[in-house]
């Protein structure tokens, strides 16, 4: 009985050491790939904080031996140039292939069959394009909710409404669909042209900063964190 217990303890210890070794190897590879991705981003003239990389799948070392990886996630923060910056871009690469030497030495190509993900445009970026500092934007069923205190006909009122969002090339269109006075009884007739004028001012185009890997912008939706843009690319060299 004691011999069986001792053998079991040894097996548990060995398995634990193998798991630790596997995770340490994955961590080291993630750091190496992050450095390679950072270099590739500069080729696309993408300005961002240092990329974060995580390699999915377990065990990791068997993936290294095969040269094929289940999933590689790239997380980019503060992406852009000048005043227009994306707080976060998260990309998931699938069908990833790379030689073992590439992950060890940091030299060599890393290829992905597909890269898909999302980029977030903060509402502060949208507000900055309207020149309305008091504008409050949020999400309402996939559209943008609007709340804006203004002075109309020498009276302080609040405008409320919604805006639709759509992709146009490498930009996001924000178009006010409905805008009304929250206190309609507080104003006389004839105020609607003023409201329509403000609605036109709030309808803006939000240009996206350069993105890596020739990503195509597919769709956009309003979420609590901002405008979430879906992007995708095929046959992508993550690192050359």
C-alpha positions as CSV (number, residue, x, y, z in Angstrom):
1,X,0.0,0.0,0.0
2,X,2.8,2.4,0.9
3,X,4.6,1.7,-2.4
4,X,1.4,2.4,-4.3
5,X,0.9,5.7,-2.4
6,X,4.5,6.7,-3.1
7,X,4.1,6.0,-6.8
8,X,1.0,8.1,-6.9
9,X,2.7,11.0,-5.2
10,X,5.6,10.8,-7.7
11,X,3.1,10.7,-10.6
12,X,1.3,13.8,-9.2
13,X,4.6,15.7,-8.7
14,X,5.8,14.8,-12.2
15,X,2.5,15.9,-13.8
16,X,2.6,19.1,-11.8
17,X,6.1,19.8,-13.0
18,X,5.1,19.1,-16.6
19,X,2.1,21.5,-16.3
20,X,4.4,24.2,-14.8
21,X,7.0,23.7,-17.5
22,X,4.2,23.9,-20.2
23,X,2.9,27.2,-18.8
24,X,6.3,28.7,-18.5
25,X,7.1,27.8,-22.1
26,X,3.8,29.3,-23.2
27,X,4.5,32.5,-21.2
28,X,8.0,32.8,-22.8
29,X,6.6,32.3,-26.3
30,X,3.9,34.9,-25.7
31,X,6.6,37.5,-24.8
32,X,8.5,36.6,-28.0
33,X,5.5,36.7,-30.2
34,X,4.5,40.1,-28.6
35,X,7.9,41.5,-29.6
36,X,7.4,40.2,-33.2
37,X,3.9,41.6,-33.4
38,X,5.1,45.0,-32.2
39,X,7.7,45.1,-35.0
40,X,5.0,44.1,-37.6
41,X,2.7,46.9,-36.3
42,X,5.3,49.4,-37.2
43,X,5.2,48.2,-40.8
44,X,1.5,49.1,-40.9
45,X,2.2,52.5,-39.2
46,X,0.0,51.5,-36.3
47,X,0.8,53.4,-33.1
48,X,-0.3,51.6,-29.9
49,X,0.9,50.6,-26.5
50,X,3.0,47.4,-26.4
51,X,0.8,44.5,-27.6
52,X,-0.3,41.7,-25.3
53,X,-0.3,38.2,-26.6
54,X,-1.9,35.0,-25.3
55,X,-1.6,31.6,-26.9
56,X,-4.6,29.3,-26.2
57,X,-4.8,25.6,-26.1
58,X,-3.3,23.0,-23.8
59,X,-0.8,21.5,-23.7
60,X,1.3,24.1,-25.3
61,X,4.4,22.1,-26.0
62,X,2.5,19.6,-28.2
63,X,1.4,22.6,-30.3
64,X,5.0,23.7,-30.6
65,X,6.1,20.2,-31.8
66,X,3.4,20.3,-34.4
67,X,4.0,23.9,-35.4
68,X,0.3,24.6,-35.3
69,X,-1.6,26.6,-32.6
70,X,-5.2,26.6,-31.8
71,X,-5.6,30.3,-31.1
72,X,-3.5,33.4,-30.6
73,X,-5.1,36.5,-29.1
74,X,-3.6,39.9,-29.7
75,X,-4.7,42.8,-27.4
76,X,-3.8,46.3,-28.5
77,X,-4.5,49.4,-26.3
78,X,-4.5,53.1,-27.1
79,X,-4.4,52.6,-30.9
80,X,-4.2,55.6,-33.2
81,X,-2.5,58.9,-33.8
82,X,-3.3,62.4,-32.7
83,X,-6.5,63.0,-30.8
84,X,-8.3,60.0,-32.3
85,X,-7.4,56.8,-30.5
86,X,-9.0,53.5,-29.9
87,X,-8.9,52.4,-26.3
88,X,-8.8,48.7,-27.2
89,X,-8.5,46.4,-30.2
90,X,-8.8,42.7,-29.6
91,X,-7.9,40.3,-32.4
92,X,-8.1,36.5,-32.4
93,X,-6.0,34.6,-34.9
94,X,-6.9,31.1,-35.9
95,X,-5.2,28.5,-38.0
96,X,-1.8,29.8,-36.8
97,X,1.4,28.1,-37.9
98,X,5.0,28.9,-36.8
99,X,8.1,26.9,-36.4
100,X,9.5,26.1,-33.0
101,X,12.6,28.2,-33.7
102,X,10.4,31.2,-34.4
103,X,8.9,31.1,-30.9
104,X,12.3,30.5,-29.3
105,X,14.6,32.9,-31.2
106,X,12.0,35.5,-32.2
107,X,12.9,35.2,-35.8
108,X,10.8,33.7,-38.6
109,X,7.3,34.0,-40.0
110,X,4.1,33.5,-38.1
111,X,1.0,32.9,-40.3
112,X,-2.7,32.9,-39.5
113,X,-5.5,31.6,-41.7
114,X,-7.8,34.2,-40.3
115,X,-7.8,37.2,-38.0
116,X,-11.1,38.5,-36.6
117,X,-11.8,40.8,-33.7
118,X,-13.3,44.1,-32.5
119,X,-12.1,47.6,-32.1
120,X,-13.8,50.0,-29.6
121,X,-14.3,53.7,-30.3
122,X,-14.9,55.5,-27.1
123,X,-17.9,57.8,-26.9
124,X,-15.6,60.6,-25.9
125,X,-14.0,60.4,-29.4
126,X,-17.5,60.8,-30.9
127,X,-18.4,63.7,-28.7
128,X,-15.2,65.5,-29.6
129,X,-16.3,65.6,-33.2
130,X,-19.5,67.4,-32.3
131,X,-18.0,70.3,-30.3
132,X,-20.8,69.6,-27.7
133,X,-19.0,69.1,-24.3
134,X,-22.3,68.5,-22.5
135,X,-23.3,65.7,-24.9
136,X,-24.0,62.3,-23.2
137,X,-23.9,59.2,-25.4
138,X,-24.7,55.7,-24.6
139,X,-26.1,52.4,-26.0
140,X,-29.8,51.7,-26.6
141,X,-30.6,48.5,-28.4
142,X,-27.6,48.6,-30.7
143,X,-28.1,52.3,-31.4
144,X,-26.6,55.3,-29.8
145,X,-28.6,57.1,-27.1
146,X,-28.4,60.9,-27.0
147,X,-28.9,63.3,-24.1
148,X,-27.9,67.0,-24.5
149,X,-28.8,70.0,-22.3
150,X,-29.2,73.1,-24.5
151,X,-30.7,76.5,-24.5
152,X,-33.5,77.0,-27.0
153,X,-35.5,80.2,-27.2
154,X,-33.8,81.5,-24.1
155,X,-34.9,78.4,-22.1
156,X,-32.8,75.5,-20.8
157,X,-34.1,72.2,-22.0
158,X,-32.8,68.7,-22.6
159,X,-32.8,67.0,-26.0
160,X,-33.1,63.2,-26.1
161,X,-33.0,60.8,-29.0
162,X,-31.1,58.0,-30.8
163,X,-28.7,57.7,-33.6
164,X,-28.0,54.9,-36.0
165,X,-24.4,53.7,-36.7
166,X,-23.1,52.2,-39.9
167,X,-19.8,51.4,-41.6
168,X,-18.7,53.6,-44.5
169,X,-15.3,52.6,-45.9
170,X,-12.8,53.1,-43.0
171,X,-15.1,55.3,-41.0
172,X,-18.1,54.9,-38.8
173,X,-21.2,57.0,-39.6
174,X,-23.3,58.3,-36.7
175,X,-26.6,59.6,-38.0
176,X,-29.3,61.0,-35.6
177,X,-32.5,59.2,-36.3
178,X,-34.7,60.9,-33.7
179,X,-34.1,64.0,-31.5
180,X,-36.8,65.6,-29.4
181,X,-37.2,68.0,-26.5
182,X,-37.7,66.0,-23.3
183,X,-40.0,68.8,-22.0
184,X,-42.1,69.5,-25.1
185,X,-44.6,71.6,-23.2
186,X,-41.9,74.0,-22.1
187,X,-41.4,75.5,-25.6
188,X,-43.7,77.1,-28.1
189,X,-44.4,75.9,-31.6
190,X,-41.7,76.5,-34.2
191,X,-38.8,75.1,-32.2
192,X,-38.4,71.9,-34.3
193,X,-36.2,73.6,-37.0
194,X,-33.7,74.5,-34.2
195,X,-33.8,70.9,-33.0
196,X,-33.2,69.6,-36.5
197,X,-30.2,71.9,-36.9
198,X,-28.7,70.4,-33.7
199,X,-29.4,66.9,-35.0
200,X,-27.5,67.6,-38.1
201,X,-24.5,68.9,-36.0
202,X,-24.6,65.6,-34.0
203,X,-24.5,63.5,-37.1
204,X,-20.8,62.9,-37.7
205,X,-18.3,60.6,-39.4
206,X,-15.8,59.0,-37.2
207,X,-12.6,58.1,-39.1
208,X,-10.8,55.0,-37.8
209,X,-7.0,55.1,-37.3
210,X,-4.8,52.8,-39.3
211,X,-5.3,49.1,-38.3
212,X,-2.8,46.2,-38.9
213,X,-3.0,43.2,-41.2
214,X,-5.2,44.9,-43.8
215,X,-8.3,44.3,-41.6
216,X,-11.6,45.0,-43.3
217,X,-14.3,46.8,-41.3
218,X,-17.4,44.6,-41.4
219,X,-20.0,46.1,-39.0
220,X,-20.5,48.4,-36.0
221,X,-22.8,48.4,-33.0
222,X,-23.3,50.6,-30.0
223,X,-22.3,49.1,-26.7
224,X,-21.9,50.4,-23.2
225,X,-18.1,50.9,-23.7
226,X,-18.5,52.7,-27.0
227,X,-18.9,51.9,-30.7
228,X,-17.7,48.3,-31.2
229,X,-16.4,47.8,-34.8
230,X,-16.0,44.2,-36.1
231,X,-13.0,43.6,-38.3
232,X,-11.6,40.6,-40.2
233,X,-8.8,39.5,-42.5
234,X,-7.7,36.3,-44.2
235,X,-4.3,34.8,-45.0
236,X,-2.5,37.0,-42.6
237,X,1.2,37.1,-41.8
238,X,1.3,38.0,-38.1
239,X,5.0,38.3,-38.3
240,X,7.3,38.0,-41.3
